[in-house]
């Protein structure tokens, strides 16, 4: 297949649905580990089409959603300082901190700017040497190479008024945390294809072996997800647990080794707190010793922020696959995209946002509409 519409062919989609339903002898719990995949599943009604054969639960696959509250509050503290320009991708501006979001700080006069790449933030620092420019570096392994290169470039250019507030998290440790939970429900995983374009499929070998769980690397279109789901179900029904790649047009075993070398130079593995989940050992990256001068937490001494989550928010349970967004009493009532209690409601990849957009009327689009 070469064209986008081929990946949403309704006839092929329904054939795959029929194959999955015919193969499944029970309802299998499958977790997708990507917010983009969550939105595609819900938008196309795939989870409803497979009801009774597969229950999809939505994992911690949205980097905006799992950015810890204390990191949001650090960003707010930095943005409130008169000498600092905080640059961020737009989806971070509505994420609630303890008391407000970055939009509120900007409304009060804080210099908060939306950029489209970390190099845009570096260009701001070059153009305005009198300002301290901080880039809010959030994301999984997918966005990390560009952030790493921004720091490398800053050093090469001698730009000293540039730094980063880093909140990078790693997918395999989060999957291991889900599988280690005493409340584990997950029988198999759809792994995030874009993460694997950087890190390769080999990063999941140890996970499959340790937990004896199927992991199938998946793309993001309707047929990608249905094909990968069929592969997971076939393994589960056969009592097998293997690593499989259903996204070979973009992913191979080794990944982008050049990007991996840059990541190893700029970042080092660290423990990381995941919003709504808690501390996961060795699940994040921070700037390595060689680049520590570009660490905004250290430069501006905002590392000791400690906060508590909103008590009514169940985003943590959603991110662990324990509940669905519409199981929360606050969903679409006190928690909406305009008045969010947690990041899962405002992020473009958040599971709560997907349910709010596509499920409030009980009608999904895409593949379901063709059924």
C-alpha positions, 0 to 999 in steps of 0.5 A, spaced: 500 500 500 502 506 498 497 511 499 493 514 505 486 512 503 488 504 502 490 504 510 482 506 511 479 501 506 473 499 509 472 493 506 479 490 508 478 493 515 471 489 516 475 483 513 480 484 519 475 485 524 471 478 522 478 475 522 479 477 529 472 476 532 473 469 529 480 467 532 478 470 539 475 465 544 475 470 549 475 477 550 483 479 550 485 485 554 490 489 549 494 495 551 496 500 546 502 505 548 501 511 544 496 516 545 495 517 537 493 510 537 488 511 542 485 517 538 485 512 531 482 506 535 476 511 538 475 515 532 474 509 527 470 505 532 475 499 532 474 498 540 467 498 539 467 493 533 471 488 537 467 489 543 467 482 546 473 479 542 478 485 544 478 490 550 483 496 548 485 499 555 489 506 554 496 506 556 501 511 559 503 513 551 501 520 551 508 524 553 504 531 555 499 526 560 505 523 564 509 529 565 509 530 572 505 536 576 511 538 579 515 539 572 509 543 570 509 547 576 517 548 575 515 551 568 510 555 571 515 558 576 520 559 570 515 563 565 513 567 571 520 570 572 521 577 568 528 575 565 526 568 562 522 567 555 519 560 556 518 556 549 514 550 548 510 546 544 502 548 544 499 542 547 503 544 554 500 551 555 493 548 557 496 542 561 494 544 569 499 545 574 497 546 581 493 552 581 494 555 573 497 553 566 502 557 562 496 560 558 494 564 565 502 566 566 502 568 559 495 572 560 499 576 566 504 578 562 509 572 562 513 571 556 511 564 553 512 563 546 509 557 542 514 554 537 514 548 532 521 545 534 527 546 539 531 549 534 526 555 533 527 556 541 534 556 540 533 561 534 530 566 539 536 565 544 540 567 538 536 573 536 535 576 543 541 575 547 539 579 553 533 574 555 534 567 558 531 562 553 528 556 556 525 550 552 520 545 555 523 539 552 517 534 553 516 527 550 518 520 549 524 517 545 521 520 538 522 527 540 528 526 544 533 526 538 531 533 536 532 536 543 538 533 543 541 536 537 538 543 539 543 542 545 549 540 541 547 546 536 547 551 542 554 549 544 557 549 537 554 556 536 556 558 543 549 560 545 549 561 553 542 564 554 539 557 552 537 552 556 532 546 557 527 544 562 527 536 560 522 531 562 523 525 557 520 519 559 522 512 556 516 507 554 519 500 556 520 501 563 513 504 563 510 497 560 514 493 565 511 497 570 504 496 568 506 488 567 509 488 574 502 491 577 498 487 582 492 489 578 495 487 571 489 486 566 494 487 560 495 480 556 498 483 550 501 490 547 501 494 541 507 498 541 508 505 538 511 505 531 514 512 531 518 510 538 521 504 534 523 508 528 528 511 533 530 506 538 528 499 534 524 493 536 530 490 540 528 494 546 522 490 547 526 483 547 527 483 555 520 485 556 517 479 552 522 474 555 521 477 562 513 477 562 512 472 557 507 477 553 506 479 546 508 485 543 506 487 536 509 494 533 503 498 530 502 504 526 497 509 526 492 508 521 485 503 522 488 497 518 495 498 521 491 497 528 487 492 526 493 488 523 497 488 529 491 487 533 490 480 529 497 478 530 496 479 538 490 475 538 493 470 534 499 469 539 494 469 545 490 464 542 496 460 541 499 461 548 505 464 545 509 471 547 513 474 541 516 480 539 512 482 532 513 488 527 507 490 523 510 496 521 515 494 517 515 500 512 517 505 517 521 500 523 526 495 523 530 492 529 536 496 529 532 503 529 536 510 527 543 508 530 545 515 528 540 518 533 541 513 538 548 515 538 546 523 539 542 521 545 547 517 548 552 523 548 547 528 550 542 524 555 543 519 561 538 515 564 534 517 570 529 515 575 522 519 573 516 521 576 510 519 571 504 524 572 498 519 575 502 513 576 508 515 580 516 513 580 518 509 575 526 507 576 530 508 570 524 511 566 527 517 564 532 521 561 536 528 563 542 532 561 548 528 561 554 531 565 557 534 559 551 538 558 549 539 565 550 547 564 544 547 559 539 544 565 534 549 566 532 546 573 539 547 575 541 554 572 535 557 575 534 552 582 527 550 581 528 543 582 525 542 589 518 543 587 513 538 590 505 538 589 499 534 590 494 531 584 487 534 584 484 528 588 478 527 584 482 526 578 482 519 575 487 520 570 493 515 573 488 509 573 486 511 566 494 511 564 495 504 567 489 501 563 485 500 570 479 504 568 476 508 561 475 515 561 468 515 561 468 511 568 470 517 571 465 521 575 468 528 573 468 526 565 465 531 561 462 534 567 467 538 572 473 535 567 472 538 560 477 541 555 476 548 558 476 546 565 481 540 565 483 536 572 488 532 568 492 532 562 489 527 559 483 531 558 487 537 554 492 533 550 491 532 543 493 525 544 490 524 551 485 518 552 480 523 556 480 528 550 479 522 545 473 520 549 470 527 550 471 528 542 468 522 539 464 518 545 460 523 548 454 522 543 455 515 543 457 515 535 464 514 533 466 515 525 471 512 520 471 504 520 464 504 524 460 508 520 462 503 514 459 497 518 
